[in-house]
Amino acid sequence: MLLRQWMKLKILPIVGEKLIRGLGSTLTLTKKGEGPTLDLYKKGQSIIFAFWHGRQLMMPLVYQGKGISILISRHRDGELIHRITSRFGFRSVRGSTTRGAKSAQRELIRQGRQGFDIAITPDGPKGPRGTVQEGVIHLAKMTGLPIVPVTCAYSKKNFFRVGISL
């Protein structure tokens, strides 16, 4: 392996996990509207979590279920995301609308029926951003699992009184 590839696939997942955990330890994580999700869990129900691209950074720190399978693209960047999320104990199903859609969908259906939660970005890799594609709807029909929209948002905070804004 080239040194660059080795670093990306061996070192960056460790660094990525540490950065997420480190950043998370500096934030006040507030959950809003989680009551219906917790009610579903109390009934033993698995869930399809749907969140937009770019809104998932802190999700590993707030997930409370018993096991989750995340749809991650087969793209090179997807491999890095897979390796980071696996460090949090999450499963990956590899595929997207453009690569491996059918096999990924079959695997997500299988895992959803086995009791795993599923995480998916319903706007798909090609977008348009913020527009739900039909895959998540089909997944819900085939598994009988409810779709729960989730998001993660951040706001600026003045960290020092000298005017530095983070």
C-alpha positions as CSV (number, residue, x, y, z in Angstrom):
1,M,0.0,0.0,0.0
2,L,1.1,3.5,-0.6
3,L,1.9,5.5,2.5
4,R,-0.9,7.9,1.8
5,Q,-3.5,5.1,1.4
6,W,-2.2,3.4,4.5
7,M,-2.5,6.6,6.5
8,K,-5.9,7.3,5.2
9,L,-7.3,3.8,6.0
10,K,-5.3,3.0,9.2
11,I,-4.6,6.3,10.9
12,L,-7.4,8.6,9.9
13,P,-10.2,6.4,11.4
14,I,-8.5,6.5,14.8
15,V,-8.0,10.3,14.5
16,G,-11.6,10.7,13.3
17,E,-13.0,8.8,16.2
18,K,-10.9,10.8,18.7
19,L,-11.9,14.1,17.1
20,I,-15.6,13.2,17.3
21,R,-15.3,12.1,20.9
22,G,-13.1,15.1,21.8
23,L,-15.4,17.6,20.1
24,G,-18.4,15.9,21.7
25,S,-16.8,16.3,25.2
26,T,-16.6,20.1,24.6
27,L,-20.3,20.4,23.5
28,T,-23.5,20.5,25.4
29,L,-25.5,17.8,23.6
30,T,-29.2,18.5,23.9
31,K,-31.7,16.0,22.6
32,K,-35.1,17.3,21.6
33,G,-38.2,15.4,20.7
34,E,-36.8,12.0,21.6
35,G,-39.9,10.8,23.4
36,P,-41.5,9.0,20.4
37,T,-38.2,7.2,19.7
38,L,-37.9,6.0,23.2
39,D,-41.5,4.9,23.2
40,L,-40.7,2.8,20.1
41,Y,-37.7,1.3,21.8
42,K,-39.8,0.4,24.9
43,K,-42.1,-1.6,22.6
44,G,-39.1,-3.4,21.2
45,Q,-39.4,-1.7,17.8
46,S,-36.4,-1.1,15.5
47,I,-36.2,2.2,13.6
48,I,-35.0,3.7,10.3
49,F,-33.2,6.9,11.2
50,A,-33.1,9.4,8.3
51,F,-30.8,12.4,8.3
52,W,-29.5,14.7,5.6
53,H,-26.0,14.5,4.2
54,G,-23.8,16.7,6.3
55,R,-25.8,16.3,9.5
56,Q,-24.4,13.2,11.0
57,L,-21.1,14.2,12.7
58,M,-22.2,13.8,16.3
59,M,-24.8,11.1,15.7
60,P,-22.5,8.3,17.1
61,L,-22.5,10.1,20.4
62,V,-26.2,10.3,20.8
63,Y,-27.4,6.9,19.4
64,Q,-29.2,4.9,22.2
65,G,-30.4,1.8,20.4
66,K,-29.2,-1.8,20.6
67,G,-27.5,-2.0,17.3
68,I,-27.5,-0.1,14.0
69,S,-26.6,-0.7,10.4
70,I,-25.6,2.4,8.4
71,L,-25.9,2.7,4.6
72,I,-22.5,4.0,3.4
73,S,-21.4,4.5,-0.2
74,R,-18.9,2.3,-1.9
75,H,-16.9,5.4,-2.8
76,R,-13.4,5.9,-1.4
77,D,-14.6,8.4,1.2
78,G,-17.2,5.8,2.2
79,E,-14.5,3.4,3.2
80,L,-13.1,6.1,5.6
81,I,-16.6,6.7,7.0
82,H,-17.1,3.0,7.4
83,R,-13.9,2.6,9.4
84,I,-14.7,5.5,11.7
85,T,-18.3,4.4,12.4
86,S,-17.1,0.8,13.1
87,R,-14.9,2.2,15.9
88,F,-18.2,3.2,17.5
89,G,-19.5,-0.3,17.2
90,F,-21.8,0.4,14.2
91,R,-22.3,-1.9,11.3
92,S,-22.0,-0.7,7.7
93,V,-23.9,-1.7,4.6
94,R,-22.1,-0.5,1.5
95,G,-23.9,0.9,-1.5
96,S,-25.8,3.9,-2.9
97,T,-28.1,4.8,-5.7
98,T,-25.1,4.9,-8.1
99,R,-23.2,1.8,-6.9
100,G,-24.6,-1.4,-5.4
101,A,-28.1,-0.1,-4.7
102,K,-30.0,-3.5,-5.0
103,S,-27.6,-5.5,-2.9
104,A,-27.4,-2.8,-0.2
105,Q,-31.2,-2.6,-0.1
106,R,-31.5,-6.3,0.3
107,E,-29.0,-6.3,3.1
108,L,-30.7,-3.4,4.9
109,I,-34.0,-5.1,4.6
110,R,-32.5,-8.3,6.1
111,Q,-30.8,-6.5,9.0
112,G,-34.0,-4.4,9.7
113,R,-36.0,-7.6,9.9
114,Q,-33.4,-9.1,12.3
115,G,-34.0,-6.2,14.7
116,F,-31.3,-3.7,13.9
117,D,-31.9,0.0,13.5
118,I,-31.0,1.4,10.2
119,A,-29.5,4.8,9.4
120,I,-29.8,6.3,6.0
121,T,-29.3,9.7,4.3
122,P,-32.6,9.9,2.2
123,D,-31.3,12.6,-0.1
124,G,-28.9,10.2,-1.8
125,P,-25.4,10.9,-3.0
126,K,-26.5,12.7,-6.1
127,G,-29.1,14.9,-4.4
128,P,-30.8,17.1,-4.7
129,R,-29.7,17.9,-1.2
130,G,-32.6,18.0,1.3
131,T,-35.0,16.1,-1.0
132,V,-36.1,12.6,0.0
133,Q,-35.5,9.9,-2.6
134,E,-37.7,6.8,-2.8
135,G,-35.2,4.3,-1.4
136,V,-36.0,5.1,2.3
137,I,-39.7,4.8,1.6
138,H,-39.3,1.4,-0.1
139,L,-37.1,0.3,2.8
140,A,-39.8,1.2,5.3
141,K,-42.4,-0.6,3.3
142,M,-40.3,-3.8,3.0
143,T,-39.2,-3.9,6.7
144,G,-42.3,-2.4,8.3
145,L,-40.1,-0.1,10.3
146,P,-41.0,3.5,11.1
147,I,-38.9,6.3,9.7
148,V,-37.7,8.7,12.3
149,P,-36.1,11.9,11.0
150,V,-33.2,13.1,13.0
151,T,-30.7,15.9,12.7
152,C,-27.6,17.3,14.4
153,A,-27.1,21.1,14.5
154,Y,-24.5,23.4,15.9
155,S,-24.3,27.1,16.7
156,K,-21.4,29.4,17.2
157,K,-20.3,30.2,20.7
158,N,-17.9,32.9,21.8
159,F,-15.3,30.9,23.5
160,F,-13.1,33.7,24.7
161,R,-14.1,37.2,25.5
162,V,-11.4,38.5,23.1
163,G,-13.8,38.0,20.2
164,I,-12.7,34.6,18.9
165,S,-15.8,32.9,17.6
166,L,-15.9,29.1,17.2
